[in-house]
Amino acid sequence: QASRDEAARERNIAGAFVWEGTGIDGAELWLVDDVVTTGATVRAAAAALRAAGVRDVETLAVARVL
């Protein structure tokens, strides 16, 4: 997504993640990403996890684009 602006990244990643497992209700999870540019990917992944019943999603990134 490097060539897209922030709005395009949000549109492109929307709905890309879904949890298909079980036993996640009320869980507290860490979401790890290598690089965060706009945060669109971690927001979309966290939203999918919350929709599946995760209570709390924390994020950790190795690097952030400034």
Buried (B, 14 or more C-beta within 10 A) or exposed (E): BEEBEEEEBBEBBEEEBEBEEEEEEEEEBEBEBEEBBBBBBBBBBBBBBBEBEBEEBEBEBEEEEE
